[in-house]
């Protein structure tokens, strides 16, 4: 009896965590897609924005 209640509780907590994570859409620790560099962000990273080959 207690085992069933514990199992159901664990499943509810896990499902709630996954649902909240999907709703909030927390940023992933590592970006999977490359970020688009604007002229200002290129300057912040030390890239010359007039050099077209480095700025997409």
Secondary structure, 3 states (H helix, E strand, C coil): CHHHHHHHHHHHHHHHHHHHHHHHCCCCCCCCCCCCCCHHHHHHCCCCCCCCCCCC
